[in-house]
Amino acid sequence: MIKVEEILKLSTEEKISIVEAIWNSIETDPKAIQIPVWQIEEINRRLDNIEAGTEKTYTWEEVISYAKAGL
């Protein structure tokens, strides 16, 4: 096993590679990450509101424009 002290000595690029490798190993198993019930409920609530037309949505271009304006 790699010790934390060894990882901390690595370059930023090497650390990112390790994080990517770890993430890739986790994402291949959908059951590896448990989504809390409250998050699933919130996602469903938002989807219901979007389908009902009561949730304001934005295009990607609007989001970028908003971010660039610094608002």
C-alpha positions as CSV (number, residue, x, y, z in Angstrom):
1,M,0.0,0.0,0.0
2,I,1.2,3.5,-0.8
3,K,1.7,5.8,2.2
4,V,0.2,9.2,2.3
5,E,3.6,10.7,2.8
6,E,4.7,9.2,-0.5
7,I,1.7,10.6,-2.4
8,L,2.3,14.1,-1.0
9,K,5.8,14.0,-2.5
10,L,4.4,13.5,-6.0
11,S,3.9,16.2,-8.6
12,T,0.5,17.6,-9.1
13,E,0.2,15.8,-12.4
14,E,1.0,12.5,-10.7
15,K,-1.5,13.1,-7.9
16,I,-4.2,13.9,-10.5
17,S,-3.4,10.7,-12.3
18,I,-3.8,8.7,-9.1
19,V,-7.1,10.4,-8.4
20,E,-8.3,9.7,-11.9
21,A,-7.3,6.0,-11.6
22,I,-9.2,5.8,-8.2
23,W,-12.3,7.5,-9.6
24,N,-12.3,5.3,-12.7
25,S,-12.1,2.2,-10.5
26,I,-15.1,3.4,-8.5
27,E,-17.3,4.5,-11.4
28,T,-17.1,1.1,-13.0
29,D,-19.2,-0.2,-10.1
30,P,-22.5,1.7,-9.9
31,K,-23.2,0.3,-6.5
32,A,-19.9,1.6,-5.1
33,I,-21.4,5.0,-4.3
34,Q,-24.6,5.1,-2.5
35,I,-26.8,8.1,-3.2
36,P,-28.6,9.3,-0.1
37,V,-32.4,9.0,-0.2
38,W,-32.7,12.8,0.3
39,Q,-30.7,13.4,-2.8
40,I,-32.8,11.1,-4.9
41,E,-36.0,12.7,-3.5
42,E,-34.6,16.2,-4.4
43,I,-33.7,15.1,-8.0
44,N,-37.2,13.6,-8.4
45,R,-38.8,16.8,-7.0
46,R,-36.8,18.9,-9.5
47,L,-37.6,16.6,-12.4
48,D,-41.3,16.8,-11.5
49,N,-41.2,20.6,-11.4
50,I,-39.4,20.7,-14.8
51,E,-42.0,18.4,-16.3
52,A,-44.8,20.5,-14.8
53,G,-43.2,23.7,-16.2
54,T,-42.8,25.3,-12.7
55,E,-39.0,25.1,-12.6
56,K,-36.9,27.7,-14.3
57,T,-34.3,26.2,-16.6
58,Y,-31.4,27.7,-18.4
59,T,-29.6,26.9,-21.6
60,W,-25.9,26.2,-21.4
61,E,-25.2,29.4,-23.2
62,E,-27.2,31.4,-20.6
63,V,-25.2,29.7,-17.8
64,I,-21.9,30.6,-19.5
65,S,-23.1,34.2,-20.1
66,Y,-24.2,34.6,-16.5
67,A,-20.9,33.2,-15.2
68,K,-18.9,35.5,-17.5
69,A,-20.9,38.5,-16.3
70,G,-19.8,37.6,-12.8
71,L,-23.3,37.7,-11.4
